[in-house]
C-alpha cells in the first residue's frame, strides 16, 4: 500500500513536470517570437538608413528565432526582409534566393503575404532587366563620365530629359510639342480646355507646364501642375495617371517631402507596368537618377 501511494505520488510529479515542460516550451516560443519581432523592428530601422549589413544581421537573427519558435510565416517574413537588403545592394541573385525561400514558407503557412511577395518578385525582375539594359548603354557610351562621377547638375539635367521623354509618351503631346516654349500660349490653351471641359488636353497641358517649371527649378509650381494632371487622369487614363503620379512623387522627393514617397512610387510603377514596357523603363531610369542626388 505504501509502495502504491509512493508510486502514485511519483506519477503525479511526473505528470506535473510534463505539464511544466509544455508550459515552458510555450512561453519560450512566445519569448522567441517577441525577440524576433524586436529584431525585425531594429533591422527595419537600419534598412531605412541604408545600413544594410546591420539590417541583414538583425533579420538573420530574427530568422533563427522564428525557426526555433516554429513560426513558419515569420520565417518567411525574415527571408523576405533579407532579400530586401540584397535588393538595396543590387544583388538580384541573392535577393531572389531569399524571396524564393520566403515564398516556400508562405505557401506552407498558407499566408496572405504570398500574393504581395509574388508581385514584388515580378517588379524586381523588371527592375533588373531595366537596370541591366541601362548599364550596358552607359558602359558603351558614357564610360568616361562614370569614371569621373556624375555631378548634381548633370543628374538634374538627365532627369529633365527623362521627364520630357516620359511625357512625350502621351498621345496628345504631339499636338503641343512645337509650341512648348510659348508659355503664354500654353496658359491660354489650358484655360480654354478648362472652359470646354476637354480633360485630355487639360491633363497633358498640366504635364507640359509642370515639365517646363521642373526644368527651371521651380519645383513647387511644377508639383502643383503634376498633381493637377494626376487628379484629371485618375480613373480616366491609365498612362496619364501613372506618369503624373510618378512625377508627383519624384518632385515631392526633390522638395524633401519624403513621407509616403515609397507608396507613391510603388503605386505609380504598378500602373505603368500595365501600360507599356517603354513607360516602365523610363520610370525606372528616373527613379535611378534621383537616387544619385
N, C-alpha and C positions, 0 to 999 in steps of 0.2 A: 504493500500500500504506500509506504513511504517512497519506494522506488518510483511508483506511478506518479505520485504527486511531484516528485523531483523532475521526472521526465516531462510531465505536463508543464511544469514551470519553465523548464529549459526551452520547450517547444514554443511557449508563448513569447519567450525572449527572442527566439529566432524569428517568429512572425513579426515582432515589433521591430527587429533590426532590418528585416526585409522592407518593411514599410518606411523605415527611416532612410534606407538607401534610395528607395524610389523618390521620396521627398527631396533628398539631397540632389539626386540627378535632375529632378525637375527644376529646383532652384538654381542649380549650376547652369542648366540650359538657358534659363531666363537671364542669368548674370552674363553669360557669354553673348547672348543676343543684344543685351543692353550695351555691353562693351563694344560689340561690333558696330552698333548704331552710332555710338560716340566716335569711334574711329572713322566712320564714314563722314560724319559732320566735320571732323578735323581735316580729313582728306579733301573734301569739297572746298574748305577754306583755303587750303594750299593751292588747289587747282585753279580757283578763281584768281589767284595771284601769280599764275604761271609757274609755280614751284612744283613742276610735275614729278620730280623724283621723290620729294617728300610726300606728295599726294599718293603716288603709287605705293609707297611703303606702307602708308596707313590703310589703303584699300586691300593690300595683300594680307595685312594683319586681320582686317575685318573678315576677309575670305576664310581664313583659318578658324576664326571664332564662329562664323556661320556654319562651317562644316562640323565643328565639334558640337554645336547646338542642334545639328540635324535640320537646319533651316535651308531647304533647297532653293527656295525663291530668293532668300537673302544671299546665298552663294552666287546665284545668277546675277543679282544686282551688283555684287562686288566685282565679278568678272566684267560686267558692262562698264563700270567706272574705271577699271584698269585699262580697258580698251580705249576709253575716252582720253586717258593720259597719253597713250601711244598715238592717238589721233592728233592731239595737240602738237606732238613732236613730228608729225607727218610720217610716222612709221605705220603705214597702212597694213602691212602683212601681220605685224604683231597685234594691231588693233582688231583685225578680222578674226584672228585666232581666239582672242578673249571674247569677242562678240559671239562667235560660234559656241563657245563653252557656255556663255550666258544663255543663249537660245536653247541649248540642250536642257539646262536647269529649268528654264521657264516652262518648257514643254512637259517635263517630268512633274513639275509643281502645278501644271495647268494654270499658269499665271496669266493675267490680262496684260502684263508688261511685255509679253511676247510680240504683240502686234506693233507696239511702238518701236521695239528694237529692230524688227524686220524693216520698217520704214526708214529707220536711221541707217541701216546697212545699205539700203538702196541708195540713199543720198550720199553716203560716204563713197560708194563705188563710183557714182557720177562725179563727185568731187575729185577723186583720184584720177579719173580719166581726164577731167578738165585741166587739172594742175600739171599732169604729166605732159599733156599736149602743149600747154603754155610754156613749160620749162624747156621743151625741145626747141620751140621758136626762139626763146631767149638765148639758148645755147648757141644757136646758129647766128642770130642777128645782133645780139646785144652782149656778147661775151665780155667786151672791154668795160662796158658800163657796169656789169655785175661785179667785175673785179674791183672797180673803184668805189662801188657802193652807190646807192640812189639817194639823192638829196630830197628834202621835204618838198621843195618846189617842183622837182621832176615828178615826184609821186602824185602831187596835186594835178599837174598837167596831164599825167596819164589818166587819172580819174576823170578829169574834164572830158577827155577824148572818148573814154569808155562810156560815159553818161550820154554823150551826143550820139554815139553808135547805138546805144541801148534804146534811146527814144526814137531813133530812125526806124526801128522795127515796127512802129505803129503805122497802120495803113494810111492814116490821114496826114502823116508827117510830110509826104511829098507835096502836099498842097501848100505848105508854108516854108519849105526848106530854102527857097530862093529869096525870101524876104525876112529871114530870121534876124538880120541885123537892124531891121527897121522897127525899133521898139514902139514908136507911135502907132504904126500900122497894126502891130500885134495887139496893143491895148485896145484900139478901135475894134479890131476883129473879135476880141474877147467880149467886149461889151455887146456887140451885135449878136454873137452866138448866144449870149445870156438872154437877150430880148426875144429871140425866136425859139428859145428852148432847144437849141442844137447842142445836145450834151457831148456828142462825139468831138465836134470842133472845139467846144469849150474845154474839154479834158486835154486834148493834145496841145492847145494853146497854153494851158497852165503848165504842162510839162516843158514846153519850149521856153517859156519865160522863166521857169524855175532853173532850167539848164543855163540860160544866159546869166542869171543872177549868181548862180553857183560858180560859174567861170570867173565872175568879177569878184568873188569872195564875199558876196552879200548873202551869207548863209541863212540868216533869219527870214529874209524875204523869200529866198529860194524855198525854204521849208514850207512856208505858207502856201506857195503855188503847188508844190508836190503833194501836200496834204489835201488841198482842194481837188487836185486831179484824182487822188485816191477816193475821196468821197463821191466824186462823179462816176468813176468807173466801177466802183464796188457793186457787185451783183449784176452788172450790165455787160462788162467786157473783161474777160479774164486776163488777157495780155496787158491791158491798161491798168487793171487792178494790181497785178503782180509787179509791173515796172514801177508804178507810182509808189507802192508800198515799200519796195526795196530802196528807192531813192529817198523816201521819207526817213527810213531807218539809217541810211548812210549819212544823210545831212544832220540828223539828230546826233549821231556818233561824233561827227566833226565839231558840233557845237558843245560837245561834252555831256549831252543828255543821254547817258548810257543805261539808265534804268529801263529794263524791259526790252533792251535792244536785241538780245538773242531771240526772244519770242517773235519780234517783228521780222527780223531777217529770215528766221526759220519758216514763218508763215508765208513770206514772200517767195522763198525758194520752193516751197511745196506747190504754190500756184504756178510758178514759172516752169517747173519740171513737167507740168501738164500742157504747157503752151508750145514750146519748141526747144530743140537742143541748142540752137543759137542763143536764145534768150537765157537759157540756163548757163551756158558757157560765159557769156558776157557778165552775167550776175556774179558768178564765182570769181571772175577776174577783178571786178570792182571790189568785192569783199577782201580778196587777197591784197589788193592795192592799199586799202585803208588800214590794213594791219601793219603796213610799213611806216605809217605816220607816227 
